[in-house]
Amino acid sequence: RGKAIDQSYIKIQKHEEALSDRFLNRLQPLLEQNKLSLFGSQKSDDRTPTFAICLNDVRTHDPYFGMAWNDTPDPYYLVKKLNEKNIFCTHGNHYAVELVEKSLQQVDGV
């Protein structure tokens, strides 16, 4: 039974890495265009399958998100648009509050 549990965890880890790879690959153009920032490693095997991203200050029309940015983009707008595309997410400090607020200097969360 222990061997079956170990094999199950290996399968779960491989599945999580595949999901992370897909997310990171599709996120890459937005990172390269400086529209979003990703906190943590960009390698799926160096992270858990959770992601902290932050909307950068972009002042041009963006056809992907369908909006024109202003001086202070609303992070909840990004959450709304991602959820509409079935990328389910929330905004805020869900864990590692000290890290997010002090080290990453994101007082309102990511």
N, C-alpha and C positions, 0 to 999 in steps of 0.2 A: 504494500500500500504506500509506503514512504517513497518508493521509486516512482510510482504513478503521480504522486503529488509533485515531486521534483520535476518530472517531465511536463506536468501541467504548467508550472511556473516558467519553465523554459519557453513553452509555447506562448504564454502570455507576454513574456518579455520580448520575444521576436515580433509579435503582433504590435505591441506598443512602439517598438523601434520602427516598424514599417509605417505606422500612422504618423509618427514624429517625422520621419524622412519625407513623407508626402507633404505634410504641413510646411516643413522648412523649405522644401524645394519650391513650393508654390508661393511662399512668402518672400523668397529671395528677390524677385524684381522690385517689390515695394521697399525692401531694405536698401537695395542698390540705388533706387531713386530717392532715398532719404525721406520717404513718406512715413515710415514706421521705424521704431527702434525695437530691437529684441534684446531682452536681458538674459544673460547666461550664454552658454555655449550654442553654437550653430550646428553641432554634431549630435545626432540622436543618441549615440552610445555614451555621451558625456552628460546626459541630463535625464530627468524624469519626464514623462510625456505630458507635462504641463508647461504652459508658456506665458510669460509676462511680456506684453508688447505695449508700446506707448506711441501715441500719435504725435508726429513731429509737426512743427509749425510750417505748414506749406500754404502759400498764398496764391495758388493757381487753381484753375478748374480741374477737377479730377474725374474723368469719365468712369473710372472703376467704381468709385463711391457715389458718383453723380452729385457732386456738390462743389461749390466754390468755398475754399477755406477763408477764414478771417484771421485776425491776429491771435485769437485764443480759441483754437479748435475745441469743441465740446467732446470729451472722451465718451460720453454716453451716446453721442451720435454714431461713433465708430461701433460701439457695442450693438446698437440698433441695426445698423447696416450689415454687420457680420451675422447677427442672428437671422436676419431676413434671407441670407444666403446659406442658411443651415450650418453656420459655424457658430455653435452655441458657446456663449461666453458671458462674463459679467465684468464689472469694473469695480476696483476697490482694493483694499488690503485684506486678502483672504488668509494669508499666512506670512510669516517672517516680517511682521510689521516693522520691527526695528531696522531690518535690512532695507526694506523698501523706502521707509521714510528717511532714514539717516544716511545709509551708504549710497543708495541709488538716488537720493534727493527727490523722491516722488511722494510728497506729502499726501496728495489726493489719491494715491494708489496707482496701479497699472492694470 
